[in-house]
């Protein structure tokens, strides 16, 4: 089945007055927006590989240090829904320039942080100003490029959304090892200045629309900020704090649920809502948002699971983990240039279904791991995952926006990017909780089966004790150490089985996405 890109967007998206879509200036603006979004998404993951060094420098514990990442994500989640209203009133050009400058300044403040509290505050600022760069990059593609180049723009956006988190741990580990963790933030300055120059040249100057800014949906902003912020904290910190066994998580979950319900009620009643949630009444757009959610869950779930497995089971350091994770990023660069041409020739629904199927297969390939399964053995599944990603993001972006009106672009960009981020947060929370719970169950069963295999266990203890005595330990110490090694081996096997189960569950969940995208209605060719 074929369908041209122009057929996928029968409602032409109006360009700003005096601005020619697809011109050199338009492309420069699009690339500037994409580089800005790449920086913002990269900064979500870039600190993860260096968290120990940052915590040590700031005198923070592991649990306290987790708020460094959580603060960024919470602020980013709040900023994304605000981007439509603020860019409408201030103009896209002015809003992007101000946010880019503030993002650079906040990055520098992070590098100067003197304690944990200052780092959390500066990371929140960085996430808030970086969060606006992501949906507006998507919006620039819709508004600055002609219909027949939209697939190319979506392919480039795919690089920012999937490549940036893939190389984040690698780049972060390398910068910290070669220089210091401060360079994780210094690195934003040169591309940030380049982004400002490209946006200033490429986008049209417009006056501030004070009437639009004064018509603020205050109730929507308050309920959105409380609901989305608390939900993000619940998802990020829930597993570490035993979910609803923690008063903090339970109270935040109640606040999130109440405010999100109020937000939906307020937005559906408002004549000028902060986010036009009525778009979700459009069947194809709603299914596309589900696909975006599942994409975020699959992408960030893998980026969380694989480093955790390599650290816990094989004691990999951050740089070694990064060298494995990068195989999820670089191979897709070979495929991305081909996807726009494939979108012109084949039904985008089938391309998206193929991409999700590749994602599911890559998860299935990781569901049969043993103690000998380490980084080199994971490369094949990483490559399969990388090859599938471009086939998801480009067609889904086109399918989601093919029937939208120009004035719906801002809300559509907001909803899609929020859903991808929520999917990522939900995916990480899900796999973290499943891994811990399943590992405890597997360890209990291994201990129950120990009497049945007591001869093998005794042989293991005698063998290890003999080796330790030969190394110089006394018999009592050797026997104690052998029992500790047996316990460590059982725990390791329990976690390996748990990781296998989680990879299999995630692969099965992605089959839902395959069915979902195939249920989107085929685009009718325009006249």
N, C-alpha and C positions, 0 to 999 in steps of 0.2 A: 504494500500500500504506500502511495506517495502523496505528499502534500507539501507545497512550497511554503517557505517561511512566511511570505506575504499572505498566504491563505490562512495561516494560523493567527493572524492579527487583523481581521477585517475592519475593526474600528481603528482608524488611524489615530496615532497619538500626536496631538498638536504640539508643534515646536513653539518655543517662546518667540514673541514678536521680534523680528529683526535677527533671528538666529536660524541658521541653515542646518538642518539635521544632516548628519553624515559628513559635514565639512571637516577640514583639518582642525579647526578650532574645537569642533564638537568631539573629535576623537581624542584630542589632547586633554579635554575636560574629563572624558570617560576614563582615560588611562590614569589621570591624576586621582580621580575618585577610587579607582581600583587599587592603586598603590596605598592610598589611605586606609581602605578597608583591609588590605593585606596586613598592614602594620597593626591595626586594631585586633584582628583575629590572631595574629602571631603572638601578640602580647598576652593572650589568654594562657598559652602553653609554655612560653619561653622561660618562665620562672620555675616551672615544675622540676626540671632536672637539677636546678641549683638551689632548691629550697633548704637543704641542710646548711649550705654555706651562708645563705641569707639569715637563717634562724640563728646560727652561731654568732654571726656578726652583730645581730640585734639583741642577743640574749633571750631568745624566745624558745619555748618548748615546741615539740612537734604539733601538738593540738592547737597551740596559739598561732603557730605559723600557718595553719590551714586558712586562717582568716585573711592572709595576704592575697590568696587566689579568690576566696569567696567575695571579698570587698569589690574586686574588679568586676566579677560576674554580676553581682547585685546591681551595681551602678550602671553597668552596660545594659542590663535588662530594663531598667527604668528609663534610660536615655532613648532607647529605640522607639517606643511609642510617642515620645515627645517630638521626634524629629519632623514629622509631617506638619504639625501646627507651627513649630518655630521656623521651619524653612519656608513655609507659606508667607509668614509675616515678615521675616527678615530678608527673604530671598535665598534661594539655594546657594548662590555664590557667596554671599556674606556669611551665612550660617556655616558653610563648610570651611571658609577661611578662618573664622573665629574658632571653630572647633579644632581645626588642625593646629593652630597656634597654641591653644590651651592644652592640647594633647602633648605637644612638644614640651611645654613648660611643666606639665604634670609629670612627664617622664624624667625630666631633670630633677624635680623635687624627690622622686622615688630614689634616685641615686644618692641624694644627700640625706636620706632618712637616718635619724640618730637613735631611734628606738622603735619597738613594734607598733606603738600607737601612731607615730608619725607615718610609718610605712603603710599601715592600713588606710589612713586618711588620704595619703597621696595616691595609693593604688585605686581608691574609690574615685578620686578625681580623674585619674587616667582612664578608668573604665567608663565613666560618664561621658567624657568628651570623645573617647574612641568609639563608644557605642553608636553615636550618630553617623559616623563615617561608613558604617556597614550598610544600612538600608538606603542611604542616599547614593551610594555607588550603584546599587541595583536600580534605583530610580533614574539615574543619569543614563543608564543603558536604554531604558524605556523611552526617555524623552529626547535624547540627543542623537540616537541612531535611527536610520530608516528601517522599515519593517524587514527588508531583505538582509539586513546586517544584524538583526537582533540575536540570531543564533550565535554569531561570532562574539557578540557582547556577553551573552550568557556563558559561553565557553570560557571567556576571560574571567568572568565572575566566579566560575567554577574553580579556577586556580586559587583565588583568594579564599574561598570557603573550604576547600579540601586540602590544598597544598600547604597553606600556612600552618595549620595545626600539625601536619605531618612532619614538617622540618623544625617546628618550634623546639622540641626537646634536643634535637641534634645541635642546632645553632646555640641554644642556651648552654648546653654542656660544654661545647667547644669554647665559647667566649669566657665562661667561668674558669675553665682549666687553663687557657692561654693567658688571660688577663685577670679579671676579677668579676664578681657578680654585678658590679656597678655598670659594666659595659652592656648588660642586658637592657639598660635604659638609655645609655648614651647612643646606642645604635639607632634610636628613633629620630635623632636630630637631622642628619643629612637627608633621608627620604622625606621627612616631614616638611623641610624647607622646599624640596623639589615639588611636593604635592601642592603646597601653597602657590608656588610660581605657576604651575600648570593650570590650577583652578582659576587663578586670577586672570590668566590669559584666555582660557577657553570658555569661561562662562560669562554671560551677559550681565552687565551692571543693572540693578533695579533698585528702585526706591523702597524704603521700608513701608509696609502696609500696616499702619498703626491700628486701623479698624479691625484687622484680622487678629492682631496681638491682643487687643482689648476684649475681643470676643473669646475669652479664654474659658475652656471647659474645666473650671476649677474642681468641681466634684469628680470629673473623670480623672484628672491628674492625681488628686489625693488618693482615690480608691485604687487607681492603677499602681501608683508608687508603693502603697502599703501592701497591696495584694501580690504584685510581681516580686517586690523586694523580699517579703517574708517567705514566699514560695521558693525563691532561689536559695535562701538560707536553709530552709527545711531540706531541700534536695541535696545541697552541698554538705551540710553538717549532720544530717539525720543519722547516717550509718555510724559516724564516729561517736555520736551521743546516744546510741541505742534507741533511736526513733522516738516513739511515744512513751518510752520509759523515762524520757527527759522532760521536765516541766517546760524548759525553754522551747523545745521542738513542738511539744503539744500546744502551747500557747500561740506560737508563731503560725502553726498550721490552722488554728481556729481563726486568727486574724486574717490569714491569706484567703481562706475559704469565704469568709464573710465579705471581705473587700472585693474579691474577684466577682462574686455574685452581684454586689452592688454596682461594680464597674460595668458589667454587662447590661444591667437594668438601666443605668444612667445613659450609656451610649446608645441603646436602642430607642430611648425616649428623646434624645437630644436632636435638635435640628442641625446643629453643627458639631458633631461628635469629635472627640480627640482622635479616635480611630473608628472608621466605618465598619462596624462588625456585621452590617447587613450583607457585606460581600460573602459571608459564610453561608448565606441562603442560596448562593449560586452553587449548584451541585458540583460542577467541575472544579471550581476554585476551592471548595471545601475538601474535595478528595485530594487536590494538590497540596493543601496545607497538611493533611495527614501524611502524605508522602514526604514532605519536608520534615515533619516531626520524626518519622522513622529514619530518614537519612541522618538527621542529627544524632539520634540514638545510636545508630550503627557506627557512624564515624567516630564520635567521641567515646563510645563504649569500647571500641577497639584500641583507641589511643590511650585509654585508661588501663584496660586489661593487660595488654602486652607488656608494658613496662613493669606493671605490678608482678606479673608472672616471672619475668626475667630477673627481677630483683629478689623476689621471695624464694624462688626455686634454684636459681643459678648465680645469685650474688653479683649480677652485672652492675657496673658503675654507670653514671649518667651518659658518658660519652659512648660506651658500648651499646647502651639502649638506643641512643640516638642513631647509631649506624644501622640498627635493625629497623627502627621506625621509618627512616628515610625511604625505605623501599615501598612504603605506602604512598609516597609523594612523587618521586622523580619519574617512575614509569608512566604516570598519567600524562606527563608533558608530551609524550610521543603520540598519545591518542587524541588529546584535546583539539589539535588542528583539523582532525578528520571529522569530528562530530558535527560541526555546522553543515558540512557537505552531506553527511548521512541524514541529517534532519530534513534536508531538502528532498531527499530521495525516498526516505522511509517514514512510515507512520511514527511520530514521536512516542506514542504510547508503547509501541513494541521496543523501541530503543530504551526507554526508561525501565520497562519490565526486564529487559536483558541486563541492564546495569544492576538492578536490585538482585537479580538471580545470581550474578557474579559475586555480589557482596555476600549473599547467603552461602554460596559454595565456599568462599574464602573462610567464613566462620566454621563451616563444617570441616574444612581441612585442618582446623586447629582443635577439633574435638576428639582427637585420638592421640593425645600427647603422652609421653612416658618421661621418666627421669632423664633420659638422654636427649630429649627434645629441647633444643636451645635455640639461640639466635640463627645459626645457619639453616636449621630446619624450618624456621618460620618465614624465610624469604619468599618461598614459592607462594604461600597464602597471601603475603603482603603484596606481591606483584598482581595476583588475581584481583585483590581488593582495589588496588590502584587502577587497574584497567577498567573496572566496573564503574568507578566514581564519575568519570566524565559523562557516561551514558545515562546517569541519573539526573545530575544537576541541570544540564543544558535543556533536555526535553521537558523536564518538569517546570522549569522556569517559563518556557514558552507556553506550555499547556495551561499554566496557572493564569497567565496574563492575556490569553488570546482573545477574550471577549470583554476586556475592561475598557471603560471610558477614560479619557485623559485625567479627569478629576479624581479618579479612583486609584491612580498610580501610587500616591503617597501611602494610603491606607493598605493597599495590597503589599507593598514593599515591607511595611511595618509588620503586618500579620505573618508573612512568610518568614521573615528573619527572626521574629520572636518565636515562632513555632520551631524553627531549626535549633535555636538556642535552648528552648525548653526541652526539646527532644534530647539534646546533648546532656543537659543536667539530669533529666529523668533517666537516661541510659546509664550514666555514671553511677547514680544512686542505686539503680536496679542491679547492675552487675556487681557493685561493691557489696550490697546486702546479700545477694544470692551466693556470691563466693564465700563469704564468712559463714552463712547458715549451712550451706551444703558441705563445706569443709568440716564443720563440727559434726554433722551427721555422718560423714564418711569416716572420720576419726573414731567416733563411737563404735561404728560397725567393725572397724579394723581391730579395736581393742577387744570387742566381744569375740572375734574370731581367733584371738591370740592363743587361747587354750587348745583350740583345734590344730594349731600349727606350732605347738610349744616346742617340738623337736627342732624345727627350723629356727625358731627364736633363740633357743638355747645354743644352737650351733653358731648363730650370729654373735651372741654375747661372748661365747668362748673365743671365737676367732678375733673379735675386736679387742677383747681383754688381752689376748696373747700378743697382738700387734702393739698395744700400748705398753705392755710390760717390756717388750723387746726394745721399745723406744726409751725406756728408763723409768717408767712409772712403777710404783709399788703395787702389789696385788690388789689391795683394797681400793686404791685410787683408780686403778685400771678397770676394776669391775664397775665402779660408780660411773666412770666416764663411758663405759660400754653401754650401760643402761640409758644414759643420756643420749647417746648416739642412736640407740634403738628408738627412743621416743621421738627424736628429731626426724628419723627416717619415716616413722609412721605418720607424723604430721605432714611431712613433705608429700608422701603418697596421697594423703587425704586432700591436700590442696590441689595436687595435680588432677585428681578425679573431679574435684569441684570445678576447676577451670574448664575441664572437658565438658562438663554438664552445662556450664554457662555459655560457652561458645556454641554448643548445640542448640540451646534455648534461643539465643540471639539469631542464629541462622534460621530457625523456624519462624521467628517473629518477622523476619524480612520477607518471608513468603507471603505474608499479609500485604506487604507493600506491592509485591508483584501483581496480586489480584486487584489491589486498589487502583493502580495506574491503568490496568487493562479495562477497568470499568468506566474510565473517563470516556465521554462521547467523542467520536471522531470529529475533527474539525471539518466544517463544510467549506469548500473552496469559495472564495469571494468572486464577484463578477469580474 
